C-alpha cells in the first residue's frame, strides 16, 4: 500500500500549492524585490536605473521631514490603540457576560462595521462634524453658537476616525479572550474572600490580556498603515507615513524613494508584530478573525 | 454586581458611537434638501435617481461587482484547497505554512500595494485590471483561509473515507461528498472575499489603471470637492449591499440548518 501512503503524503502539498505559489509570486518575491529596488537610482528622465546606491536610504533616514512624520504616525497609532483599549474593554466584558439572544445580537452588530466600507465610515464623520453637519446644526438650533464652527481637519478628528474604524477589532478580540475564561476561576476567587474588584484585577483582567494584546496589535498596525483617514479627516499638516509613500510613488513617480519609505514602515511595524509573536503567538489573531 | 448598569450604559453609548454616523449617511441619502445637509427638508428619492443617471457611478459599480466576483471565485478556490490541507492533514512545517498564509494581513496594505505595483512595473506589466485583481486576491486570501478553516473543523472526514472505501476516486469523493458538506464554509469564504474586495480603497488607489474607478475610489474622488447628497446616496447603496448580502447569507444558513434539524 506504499502508493496510497505516498499520495497521502503528497496530498496536502498538492492542495496547498496554488495558494503558496500565489503568495510567493504576489507577496514574497515583490517584497524582496523592493529591497533591491530601494538601492536603485531614479534617472533624470523619470525612469529608474539599476545601481547600488545608499542615496535613497540616506535621504529618507536623515531628512527631518520623514523622521517627524514617522514619529507622529507612531504616536497617532499608539494613542488610537490606547483609546480603543479603554473604550472597548467594558463593551467586550458586557458582551461576554450577556446571555441568550442579547449576546448573539450584540455580536452580530459588532460584525456589521466590518462590512461597511472604510471610506464610508470615515466620510460619515463629515456629516456629523462638518460645518453643515449634525452637531453644528444642533448647536445653532439650541443657540449655543451663532456661527457654525469648523471641527474637522485636525489631528483629533484623525484619531477619532481611526478609533471609529478600529474599535470593532479591539472589542472582538478582547471578547474572544473574556469568553474563554473559565467562570469557575472567578467563583473560586470570590469564595476565597476576594471582593469583585480584586477578582477582576487579579483573575479576569490578567486572563484577558491575550485578547487585549491581539486587538492592540491589529489597532496599532492598521492605524499606523492608514492612508485614507488623514486625507479625509485631517488637515494639510496631518499627513501620516502612508501618505508619504503614496505621494512618492503615485504623484512624484519616485519609485526608489517610495520603496525605501515602504520598507521603513514595514520594518517599524514588522518589529511590533515580531515582538508580539515572541510573547503571544500569532495564533491568537486567527481566533479573533475566524 | 454594582458596576453592571454602568457597564451597560457604556456599551449602549459605544454602540451608538459606532453606528450613528453610518445611520446619518443613510438618513441624509433620503434628504430632499439640495445641499444634502441638515436640516432635513423632506423625504426624497431624487439622489438615488441621480446616481442611476450618472454614468461614471454606474461604471464604477460594474467594475466593483466584476472585480469582487472574480476575486471571490479565485480567492475562495485557493483558500478552500489550502484550508483542506491544513485541517485534514498533518505534515512537517504546518505552523510556518499557516503563518505564511495569513502573512498578507500582517503586512501593511500600503507596503503590499507598493511591492506588487513596483514588481509588475519592473516586469513591464502595466497597471491593468489584472493587477487590480491579483492585488485583491492576495489580501482577501488570508481572510478566506481563516473563515473556511474555522468552519471545516466541524465537517467530519468519515463520509469522505466511506466514499473512498466504496470505490470513489479522490476527485469523485471531493465533488460528490466533501464539497456539498463544506459548501456553507465555501459560501462564507466567498462572501467575505467579495465584501472585502468591494470595500477596498487603499490598495485599489495604487493599482487601478487611469480612468478605472471602483465605487470606493469614485466616492474618494467625489469627496475631493465636498460632501454631497449624491455621495450619501451612493454610500447608502453600498451599505445596503455589503451588509445585506452577509445578513441574507446568515439568514439562509440558519434557515437551512433549522430545516435539517427537523
Interface residues (C-beta under 8 A of the other chain):
Chain A: X8 X9 X11 X12 X13 X15 X16 X18 X19 X20 X22 X23 X26 X27 X29 X30 X31 X33 X34 X37 X87 X88 X90 X91 X93 X94 X95 X106 X108 X109 X111 X112 X113 X114 X115 X116 X117 X118 X119 X120 X121 X123 X124 X125 X126 X127 X128 X130 X132 X133 X134 X136 X137 X164 X167 X168 X171 X196 X221 X222 X224 X225 X226 X227 X228 X232 X242 X245 X246 X249 X250 X255 X258 X259 X262 X263 X265 X266 X269 X273 X282 X285 X286 X289 X290
Chain B: X1 X2 X3 X7 X8 X10 X11 X14 X15 X17 X18 X19 X20 X21 X22 X24 X25 X28 X35 X37 X38 X39 X77 X78 X79 X81 X82 X84 X85 X86 X88 X89 X91 X97 X98 X99 X100 X101 X102 X103 X104 X105 X106 X107 X108 X109 X110 X111 X112 X114 X115 X116 X117 X118 X119 X121 X122 X134 X135 X137 X138 X141 X143 X145 X146 X147 X149 X150 X170 X195 X198 X199 X201 X202 X205 X206 X215 X216 X219 X220 X223 X227 X231 X232 X235 X238 X239 X242 X243 X246 X250
